[in-house]
Amino acid sequence: MNTVWQFATSPTIRFGRGCLGGLTHCLTQRQIRRPIVVSDPVVLSIPAVESVIRSLAQIVDSKQIFAGGQAEPTVATAEAAIAAAKAVDADAVIGIGGGSNIDVAKIVAVILHHGGSADNYFGFDRIPGPVAPIIAVPTTAGTGSEVSHSAVLTDQQARVKVSTLSPFLRPCLALVDPSLTDSCPPQVTAHSGIDALVHAIEALTNRSFESMESDSKAYEGSYGLTSLLAMESIHLIHRFLIRAFEQGNDQRARDGMSYAALLAGMAFSNSGVGLVHALEYPIGALTHCSHGEGNGLLLPYVMEFNKPMCAGTLRSIASIFLSKPPEICSSEDAIEAVFKLQKKLGIRTRLRELGLAADQLASVAEKAIAIERLMMVTARRPTLDDLHSILQSAY
């Protein structure tokens, strides 16, 4: 039984509207002279981002901007970004965008410092030491990649998402400027917002750190500090997600969701994500759905499976959504609240609606159960038959 837990996050987090304007000063402070920016054309067209890029003119020229980022990035995308970084002899990486761009930036930082190729580092704790400085600038409110120790790519050959996890992948600086999310369309707001909810709920409902057997693990399990962060994130999501979705110009709601995503990222990157993510990785690779929507679709079905092991926690979650004391709430109330949220946000609720074929369910289950770092931390460890049943329920 473990008796000691640890907590880690990005060493410096700057939060607030306009904080991106301090990027030039942050680079000068860190003596960064040749950064490469990893982003995509949509993000680079955001006025605030355009303004900051112009302000970096003395440090960053057009050759130092990789604009080939994409949603659910592939290994090939990362390789292209690595080539661009090497071509300018980059000494740091600035990831601007959703979690996809930030994840690619992390892989670039690894290769700049340690060489090799991206697949050399897939898995947990395979990065031998510090990487090139990573500065993360999120433009969506959901992934928490700005403070996490993971990077996810899609392996098109294996048709599964692959993760690299290491304490060295936490960005040295996270600049969380909620104004960058103001231009997010409703669907992006919905998918990223429910992704943050998944992170918070999995952080809360995973196994406790005391019950984790191994000291060599990607995640600690749930404990008091991560639970506090996750619960506050859920409060904020309940308060602000629908507002941000329905009224994109509601700055208070945008600020609240950026803060919620940050807190959820701090929580899950320590206590862990679990079965929802394990199932989404192969589903996302097969259907090319957004990571947030895939997670959001699966969440209530996994909550139902985990219910016997975390009924009290689910009642606490229900009390937030229903504004009632947890003593008069049930586990089913929490699950029903998530289904209602899905409907309000337009999140699809059946795997068939994503384009997944019935004959692909068995393969999804087999790939998911092989992700040991997630199986070992989830509240209720599933068998292969359990995964088949969850997928059938969600189909």
N, C-alpha and C positions, 0 to 999 in steps of 0.2 A: 504493500500500500504506500502511495506517495504521501509525504507530509510537507513537502516544500513545493510551492508554485512560483513561477516567474512571469513577469509581464514585460512586454517590449512593444515599442511603437517607433514611428519616425522621430528622430531626436529633436527636430524643430518643425513645428506646425504654425503657420500663420493663417489666421481665419478672419474673413470679413470683406465686405464690399470694397473693391479698390486695392486689395493687397497685392494683386498681380503687378501693379505699378511699381512695386519695390523689387522686381526681379533683377533689374540691372545692378542695383546696390548689392543684392544677395550674391550675384556672380562675382562682383568685385571683391566683396568680403572674403570669398572662398578662393580667390585668385584663379578663377576659371576663365580661360582666355579663348578656348576653341570649342565651345559646346556645340553639339548637334541637337536640333529640335526635331522630335519625332511627333508627327501630327497627321492631319488629313485636310483636304481642301475645304470641307465644310467648316471645320473648327478654325482654320486659318482665316476664314472670311468673317468671323465674329469681330465686330468693331473693336472691342477691348483687346482682343488678341492681336489684331492688325496693328493697333497703336503700340503695343508693347514690342512687337517684332521690329517696328520702325525705330523704337527707342534703343534697340539693341544693335543698330546699324554698325557701330564701331566694333562690335564683338562678333556679330553673326551676319554672314552674307548669304546669298541665295544658295550657295553650294552646301551650306550648313543647315539646310532645312530639308528634311525627308518628309514629303507630303503623301507618301504611299500607304498610310495607315488605313485600316478597314475594320469593319465590325467582325467580331469573331476571327481574329487574325490567324493566318496559317503560318507554318514553319517557313514557307517561302517568303512571306511578308517580312518576317524577322531577318531572314538572310539578306534581303534587299536593303533593309535598314542598316544592318551590320556593314555591308559593303559601302554604303554611303558614309557611315561614320569613319571607317578606316580611310576612305579617300581624302578626308579633311583632317586626319590625325586628331580626332576629337578627344578632348580631355574630360568631358562630362556629357551627360545626356539629359535633355529636358523633354519630358513626356507631357504633351498638352492634348487633352481630349478626354474621352471616356476611358474606362478601364482597359479597353483594347489597346489604345495607343500607349498608355502607361506601362502595360505589360510588355509590349514590344520594346519600349525604352529600357526596361529592366534587363531583358535578354541582351540588348546591345551593350549595356554597361558591363555585363559579365564577360562577353567575348572580347571587348576592348582591353580588359585587364588580364584575362586568363587564356585567351585564344581558344582554339578548337571550334566546334560548331554547337548549335543550340541543343541538339540531342545528347551531347555529352553530359548535360546537366539536368536532364529530366529526372524527376523524383525528388526526394528529400535529402538535404544536407550534402549535396554533391559539389557545391561550390567551395573551393579550398580556402578562400579568404576574401577580404574586402574587394569590392568592384569599383569601377569608375563612379564618381558622384552621380546620383540620380536626383533630379528635381522633378516633382510630380505636380501637375496643374490640372485638376479635374474640371471638366466642363459639363458633367452630368452628376446627379446626386443619387448614387446607388452602389457602385462597386466597392468602394473603400480601398481601392488599389493604392491610393496615395499614402496609406499607412501600413499596408499589408506586406507580408514576406513571401508572396507568391506571384507567379506569372503564368498565365494560361495561354496556350496556343492550340490550334487544331492541326492534328496530324492527318492529312488527307489520305495517305496511304492506308493507315490503320483505321481510319474513320472513327476517331475518338479524340477528345480533347486531352491534352497532356499538360501536366503542371510541373513547374520548377519551384521548389520551396527552399528557402534558406534565410537565416537571419541577416545575411548580407544584402538581401533584396529590398529591405525597407529603405525607401528614399531618405536621403539625408535631409531633405527639405520638402515639405508639403505646403503649397500655396493654395488654400481653399478660398476662392473668391466666388461667392454665390451669384454675383452678377453674370458670370459666364454661363449660368444655367437658365438665365431669363429667356433665351431664344430657343430653348429646347421645345420641340413640338410635343403635343399631348401624348402621343404614343411612346416617345422616348422617355418622357416624364413618368409615365405609368410603368414601363418595363424596368427602368432603373430604380424607381421608388419601391416596387414590390421586391426587387432584388435586395435592397437594403433591409426590408422586412424579413426576408428569408435569412439573411445573415444574422439578424438580431435573434430570431426565434431559434435557429439552430445553435447559436452561441449559448442561449438559455437552456435548451433542452438536451444538449449533449451530456455524456457521462460526466460525473464529477471528477475533478483532478485526483481526489483520493483513491478512486477506483482504477486509475490508469496504471497498468502494470509496468510499462517500459519507460526508462529514462530517455531513450533515443526515439523521439517521436516528433511528428510535425506540429502537433497541437497539445496543449496542456490539459484539455478537458475544462468543464465549467467550474468556476469558483466565484467568490464574492465580488471581486472587482469587475470581472467581465459581465457578471449578471447585472450589476448596477448600470454599466454602460449600455447593455442590451435593453434593459427595461426603459431607460430614459429614451433610447432610440425609438422604441415602440410607441411610447407616449407621443413623441414628436411626429412620427409617421401617421398615427391616428389623427392627430390634430391638423397636419398640414398637407398630406399627400393629395387628398381629393381637391383641396383648394388649389394647389399648384397645378393639378391636372386640368381643372375646369377653368381656372383663371391664371393663365401663364404670366400675367403682368403683376401678380400679387407678390411683391418683393418679400414680405414677411414670410409667406409660405415657402418661397424659394430658399430663403435663408434657413428656415427651419428644416427643410429637407436636406440641404447641404450639411447641416450640423448632424442630423440624424444619420446620414450615410457615413459621416466621419466616425461617429461613436460606434456604429455597428461594425465598421471596419476595424476599429481598435479592439472590439470585443471578439469577433470571430477569428481574427488573425492570431489570437492567443488561445481561446478555448476551442476553436475549430468550427468548420462547417461539417455537415454529415451526409446523411442518406439522400437528401434532396439533390445535393451537388453530385454525388456519385452517380445517380441516375441521369442527371441532366447532361453530364459530359458526353456520353455516347449518343444521347438523343439530340443534343445540339449539333454534334458533328454530322449526324444523319439527315437532319431536317433543316439545318441552317437557321433555326429560329434564334431569336436573340436570347442571350444567356438569362436575362432577367425574366422574359416571358416563360422560358422553359422551367426555370426555378419556381416562378409564381404559380404555374399550372400544377406542378407536382406537390407544392407545399401542403395543402390540406390532406392529401392522400397519405403523405408521410406522417403528418401529425396524427392521423387516425391510427396508423400502425404503431407509433410510439406512445400512444395514449396510456397503455398500462404502466409504463415506466415513468411518466412525468405528468400525472394527472393534476397535481398541485400547481405545477408551473403553468400548465395550460389554463387552469382556473384564474391564475393571476393575469395572464394575457387577456383572457375574456373580460376580466374586470376593467381593463383599460378601454376596450372597445365598447363595452356596454355601460361604462360609468356606474358600476355597481360593486359592492364589496365582493371579494373573491369567494367568501363563504357561501354566497347564494348563486354563484356561477358554476358552470360545469365545463368539462373538457369539450363537450360537444358545442358549447357556446363559442369557444375559441375557434373551432374548425368552421362553424357556420359563419362567423364573422369574417374569416378569410375568404370563404366562397362569396359572400356579399361584396367584399372589397374587389375581388376579381371581376364581378359583374359590372360594378360601377366604373372600373378602369378599362373595360373591354378586353381583359385578359382571357385568352381562350382556355377552356376548362377540360378539354379532351385531347388526348395525344393524337387521335386520328385527325383532328383539326389542324395539327401541325404538319400533316403529311406523312406521319409514321405509319408504316404498314404493319398489319397484325403479325406477319411472319418475321418481323424484325424484333419483336419483344423479347424473344429468347436470347438473342445476341446482346441486346441492351442489358439484360439481367446478368449475363455472364461477364460482360465488360465491367459493369458496376461493382459486382462482388469482388472483383480482382483488385479494386482500389483499396488496399489494406489500410492506408492512413486514415481513410474516411470510415471504413467499416469498424475500426477499433474504437472510434470515438463516439459513434452514433448511440443514441439513448438505448435502443433495443437492437441488438445485433441480429441482422436478418439471415435466414438461410436463402438458398437459391429459390426455393419454392415461395418463400415470403416475397421475394422481389417479383416473381411472376405474378403473385396475387395483387401486389400494389399496382403493377403496370396494367393488369387486366382491369382493375377498378378505375384507373385513370384513362383507359382507352375508350 
